[in-house]
Every structure is written in C-alpha cells, then in structure tokens.
Amino acid sequence: VRGHVHDIGERLDGLGGVPAASFSKLAELCCFEPEADGIYRCRQMIENNLAAEQAIIAVLRRLTAQAESLGDLGTTWRGSCTPPITSTVSSTARRKPPIHSAFQYEAR
C-alpha cells in the first residue's frame, strides 16, 4: 500500500497538486469516518479497517478513471497491468485536471 500511495503522491505532484498539510484539513477531506478513541473488539476493528480500505479503493478507482478520461496516460498506465496503446500524448493529456476536493491545482 505504501508504494501505491507514494506513486499516487508523486503523480499528483507532477500534475501540480498541492497536498493538504494540516491534520484538521486531512480529517475534513478523509473519505471514511475515523474510529473514535476507545477499546474495540477484534471483529469491530477488522470491520472498521475493511470499511476504510474499501473507501480508499473507491476513491483511487474514481481518480484513476478521472485521469483516464482526461487522457493522462501516466496515471492510467500505473493503475493498470498493461502499458498504454498509444505512444503519442493527445492535447487532452496536457490539460489540467479538474479540481479534486483533496488538492488545489496551480500553474507551475
């Protein structure tokens, strides 16, 4: 998982994304509800972890599909097992992606 997260972070940086830096902003943008403090039964912890992982997978799939729709071959290729068919970059691949709630895009 760390490798995938690192790859995604590198790709977002390459596209001009600016990550959230504060814990309060990260909590606001979180795609799942964090556990409250306390003691949990083992089964409850596993169910909570599974729900969080499923939410993260859903976000990754949505963002990969968004990148693919914009012609971003780098992100599309990293998210699949096969390299892209075309070797040329279309004009849509050079456009900035729409603003996602977790990142702000700015010209570099």
Contacts in CASP RR format, 6 or more apart in sequence:
PFRMAT RR
TARGET T0000
AUTHOR 0000-0000-0000
METHOD contacts of the structure
MODEL  1
VRGHVHDIGERLDGLGGVPAASFSKLAELCCFEPEADGIYRCRQMIENNL
AAEQAIIAVLRRLTAQAESLGDLGTTWRGSCTPPITSTVSSTARRKPPIH
SAFQYEAR
4 60 0 8 1.000
7 78 0 8 1.000
8 60 0 8 1.000
8 63 0 8 1.000
9 19 0 8 1.000
11 74 0 8 1.000
11 75 0 8 1.000
11 78 0 8 1.000
12 19 0 8 1.000
12 103 0 8 1.000
15 72 0 8 1.000
15 75 0 8 1.000
15 96 0 8 1.000
15 97 0 8 1.000
15 105 0 8 1.000
16 96 0 8 1.000
16 103 0 8 1.000
16 105 0 8 1.000
16 106 0 8 1.000
16 108 0 8 1.000
17 103 0 8 1.000
17 104 0 8 1.000
17 105 0 8 1.000
17 106 0 8 1.000
18 103 0 8 1.000
18 104 0 8 1.000
18 105 0 8 1.000
18 106 0 8 1.000
19 102 0 8 1.000
19 103 0 8 1.000
20 26 0 8 1.000
20 29 0 8 1.000
20 102 0 8 1.000
20 103 0 8 1.000
27 34 0 8 1.000
29 101 0 8 1.000
29 102 0 8 1.000
31 55 0 8 1.000
31 56 0 8 1.000
31 58 0 8 1.000
31 59 0 8 1.000
32 51 0 8 1.000
32 52 0 8 1.000
32 55 0 8 1.000
32 56 0 8 1.000
35 45 0 8 1.000
35 48 0 8 1.000
40 48 0 8 1.000
63 75 0 8 1.000
63 100 0 8 1.000
64 75 0 8 1.000
64 76 0 8 1.000
64 79 0 8 1.000
66 97 0 8 1.000
66 98 0 8 1.000
66 100 0 8 1.000
67 74 0 8 1.000
67 75 0 8 1.000
67 76 0 8 1.000
67 97 0 8 1.000
68 75 0 8 1.000
68 76 0 8 1.000
70 92 0 8 1.000
70 93 0 8 1.000
70 95 0 8 1.000
70 97 0 8 1.000
71 90 0 8 1.000
71 92 0 8 1.000
71 93 0 8 1.000
72 93 0 8 1.000
72 97 0 8 1.000
73 84 0 8 1.000
73 86 0 8 1.000
73 89 0 8 1.000
73 93 0 8 1.000
74 84 0 8 1.000
76 84 0 8 1.000
77 83 0 8 1.000
77 84 0 8 1.000
96 105 0 8 1.000
97 105 0 8 1.000
99 105 0 8 1.000
END
